[in-house]
C-alpha cells in the first residue's frame, strides 16, 4: 500500500509540471453601500488603468511546485469597475484615454473618474501530497481620483482582499481554481470600496456645477 501511494504521488508530481492561466468568472456589478438613495448626478467619464493587475504565481508548497499560474486581472477589474460605477452614477461613459478640455466641454461631462490598480499581491500554497489542498490569497490596492470643475473631489486608495481553498486535483488545476476565486473576491472587495468613496462623497454631489473639468 505504501508503495502504491508513493507511485501515485510521483505520477502527480510529473503531471504538475505545466501552466494553468488563472481564469476568473465574468465580472458583474458589485453591491455598493451608500448613504444616498439616488445616483450621483451628472455625466461622467470613467477611465480604468489596470496595467498593474497581473502577476506570475507559483505554488509555495511541494505538491505543485513546478506549476505556474499566470494571473491577469486587467479585464476583470475593468469590467467590474464599469458595471459597478454605472449603478452609482447617473450617466457613465468609459474611455481608454484622458479627454481634452474641449472634449469634456463638448461632451457635457460633469467630471472624470479615474480608477487604477496600484499593487497586486497573490499567493498559492498547497499542503499534503496525495490528498492535497490549495489555499490562495489575493490582495489588490486600488486608487480612485475624481475631478470635477477642475478640483480633486476624491483622491484615495483602498485595499481589497480575497482568499479561497480548493482540492488541488491530481493535475494541480485546483490550485488555479483557488487563485481565481480569491482574486475574484479581491476585485469585488476593492471595486466596492472605491465606488463607495465616489457614491458617498458630499463634495461631488453638491459642489457648484458649471465649471469645465480639467
C-alpha positions as CSV (number, residue, x, y, z in Angstrom):
1,X,0.0,0.0,0.0
2,X,2.8,2.4,0.9
3,X,4.5,1.8,-2.5
4,X,1.2,2.5,-4.3
5,X,0.9,5.9,-2.5
6,X,4.4,6.8,-3.4
7,X,3.8,5.8,-7.0
8,X,0.6,8.0,-7.1
9,X,2.5,10.9,-5.6
10,X,5.3,10.6,-8.1
11,X,2.8,10.4,-11.0
12,X,1.0,13.5,-9.7
13,X,4.3,15.4,-9.4
14,X,5.2,14.6,-13.0
15,X,1.8,15.9,-14.2
16,X,2.2,19.1,-12.2
17,X,4.9,20.5,-14.4
18,X,2.7,22.7,-16.5
19,X,1.0,26.1,-16.7
20,X,-2.6,26.9,-15.8
21,X,-3.7,30.5,-16.5
22,X,-5.9,31.8,-13.7
23,X,-9.4,32.4,-15.2
24,X,-11.8,34.4,-13.1
25,X,-15.6,34.4,-13.7
26,X,-17.3,37.1,-15.8
27,X,-17.3,40.4,-13.9
28,X,-20.5,41.8,-12.5
29,X,-21.6,44.9,-10.7
30,X,-20.5,44.9,-7.1
31,X,-23.1,46.0,-4.4
32,X,-22.2,49.4,-3.1
33,X,-23.1,50.7,0.4
34,X,-24.2,54.3,0.1
35,X,-26.0,56.8,2.3
36,X,-28.0,58.2,-0.6
37,X,-31.0,56.7,-2.3
38,X,-30.3,58.4,-5.7
39,X,-27.3,58.1,-8.0
40,X,-24.6,60.7,-8.3
41,X,-26.0,63.2,-10.8
42,X,-24.3,64.2,-14.0
43,X,-22.4,62.7,-16.9
44,X,-19.1,61.2,-16.1
45,X,-16.0,59.9,-17.9
46,X,-14.6,56.7,-16.4
47,X,-11.0,55.8,-17.1
48,X,-9.7,52.5,-15.8
49,X,-5.9,51.8,-15.6
50,X,-5.4,48.1,-14.8
51,X,-1.8,47.8,-16.2
52,X,-0.6,46.5,-12.8
53,X,-3.3,43.9,-12.4
54,X,-1.1,40.9,-13.3
55,X,1.3,38.5,-11.6
56,X,3.1,35.2,-12.1
57,X,2.1,32.8,-9.3
58,X,3.8,29.6,-8.3
59,X,2.8,27.2,-5.7
60,X,4.8,27.7,-2.5
61,X,4.2,24.1,-1.4
62,X,5.8,20.9,-2.6
63,X,2.7,19.3,-4.3
64,X,2.5,21.6,-7.3
65,X,5.8,23.5,-7.1
66,X,6.6,23.0,-10.8
67,X,3.3,24.5,-11.9
68,X,2.9,28.2,-13.0
69,X,-0.3,30.1,-12.6
70,X,-0.3,33.3,-14.7
71,X,-2.7,35.8,-13.2
72,X,-4.1,38.7,-15.3
73,X,-7.0,40.6,-13.7
74,X,-7.0,43.6,-16.1
75,X,-10.2,42.6,-17.9
76,X,-12.0,41.5,-14.7
77,X,-11.0,44.7,-12.9
78,X,-12.0,46.9,-15.8
79,X,-15.3,45.2,-16.4
80,X,-16.2,45.2,-12.7
81,X,-15.4,48.9,-12.4
82,X,-17.5,49.7,-15.5
83,X,-20.5,47.7,-14.3
84,X,-20.3,49.0,-10.7
85,X,-19.9,52.7,-11.4
86,X,-22.9,52.6,-13.7
87,X,-25.0,51.6,-10.7
88,X,-23.9,54.6,-8.6
89,X,-23.6,57.4,-11.2
90,X,-26.4,58.8,-13.3
91,X,-24.5,58.6,-16.6
92,X,-21.1,56.9,-17.2
93,X,-19.1,56.8,-20.4
94,X,-15.9,54.7,-20.4
95,X,-12.8,56.0,-22.2
96,X,-9.4,54.3,-22.7
97,X,-7.6,57.7,-22.7
98,X,-7.7,61.1,-21.0
99,X,-10.1,63.5,-22.7
100,X,-9.0,67.0,-23.7
101,X,-10.7,70.1,-22.2
102,X,-12.5,70.7,-25.5
103,X,-13.8,67.1,-25.5
104,X,-15.0,67.4,-21.9
105,X,-16.8,70.6,-22.7
106,X,-18.4,69.4,-26.0
107,X,-19.5,66.2,-24.3
108,X,-21.1,68.0,-21.4
109,X,-19.3,66.0,-18.8
110,X,-19.6,66.8,-15.1
111,X,-16.2,65.3,-14.3
112,X,-13.7,62.4,-14.6
113,X,-13.4,59.3,-12.6
114,X,-10.0,57.5,-12.7
115,X,-9.8,54.1,-11.2
116,X,-6.5,52.2,-11.2
117,X,-4.6,49.3,-9.7
118,X,-1.7,50.4,-7.6
119,X,-0.4,47.0,-6.5
120,X,-1.3,43.3,-6.7
121,X,-0.1,40.5,-4.4
122,X,-1.2,36.9,-4.8
123,X,0.0,33.6,-3.5
124,X,-0.9,29.9,-3.6
125,X,0.2,27.2,-1.1
126,X,-0.6,23.5,-1.1
127,X,-0.5,21.1,1.7
128,X,-0.4,17.3,1.5
129,X,0.9,15.0,-1.2
130,X,-1.8,12.6,-2.3
131,X,-5.0,14.2,-0.8
132,X,-3.8,17.8,-1.1
133,X,-5.5,21.2,-0.7
134,X,-4.6,24.5,-2.1
135,X,-5.0,27.8,-0.3
136,X,-4.9,31.1,-2.2
137,X,-4.8,34.7,-1.1
138,X,-5.0,37.8,-3.2
139,X,-4.7,41.5,-2.2
140,X,-5.3,44.4,-4.6
141,X,-4.6,48.0,-3.8
142,X,-6.7,50.3,-5.9
143,X,-6.9,54.1,-6.3
144,X,-9.6,56.5,-7.2
145,X,-9.3,60.1,-8.4
146,X,-12.4,62.1,-9.1
147,X,-12.0,65.5,-10.7
148,X,-15.0,67.9,-11.0
149,X,-14.9,71.5,-12.1
150,X,-11.1,71.3,-12.1
151,X,-10.9,70.2,-8.5
152,X,-9.9,66.9,-6.9
153,X,-13.0,65.8,-5.1
154,X,-11.8,62.3,-4.1
155,X,-8.2,61.1,-4.1
156,X,-7.7,58.0,-2.1
157,X,-6.5,54.3,-2.1
158,X,-8.3,51.2,-0.9
159,X,-7.3,47.6,-0.4
160,X,-9.3,44.6,-1.4
161,X,-8.6,41.0,-0.1
162,X,-9.8,37.6,-1.1
163,X,-9.0,34.0,0.0
164,X,-10.1,30.6,-1.2
165,X,-9.3,26.9,-0.7
166,X,-9.8,24.1,-3.2
167,X,-8.8,20.5,-3.7
168,X,-5.7,20.6,-6.0
169,X,-6.8,17.6,-8.1
170,X,-4.2,15.2,-9.5
171,X,-3.1,17.7,-12.2
172,X,-2.8,20.7,-9.8
173,X,-5.5,22.6,-11.7
174,X,-7.4,23.1,-8.4
175,X,-4.7,25.5,-7.2
176,X,-5.6,27.7,-10.1
177,X,-9.2,27.5,-9.3
178,X,-8.4,28.6,-5.7
179,X,-6.4,31.5,-7.1
180,X,-9.3,32.5,-9.4
181,X,-11.8,32.5,-6.6
182,X,-9.5,34.5,-4.2
183,X,-8.8,37.0,-7.0
184,X,-12.4,37.5,-7.9
185,X,-13.2,38.2,-4.3
186,X,-10.4,40.7,-4.0
187,X,-11.5,42.5,-7.2
188,X,-15.1,42.8,-5.8
189,X,-13.9,44.0,-2.5
190,X,-11.6,46.8,-3.8
191,X,-14.1,47.9,-6.5
192,X,-16.9,48.1,-4.0
193,X,-14.8,50.3,-1.7
194,X,-13.6,52.6,-4.5
195,X,-17.2,53.0,-5.7
196,X,-18.3,53.8,-2.1
197,X,-15.8,56.7,-2.0
198,X,-17.4,58.2,-5.1
199,X,-21.1,57.5,-4.2
200,X,-20.8,58.8,-0.7
201,X,-18.9,62.0,-1.4
202,X,-20.9,65.0,-0.4
203,X,-18.5,67.3,-2.2
204,X,-19.1,65.5,-5.5
205,X,-22.9,65.6,-5.2
206,X,-23.3,69.1,-4.0
207,X,-20.4,71.1,-5.5
208,X,-21.4,74.0,-7.7
209,X,-21.7,72.9,-11.3
210,X,-20.8,74.9,-14.4
211,X,-17.0,74.9,-14.5
212,X,-15.3,72.7,-17.0
213,X,-13.4,69.8,-15.6
214,X,-9.6,69.9,-16.3
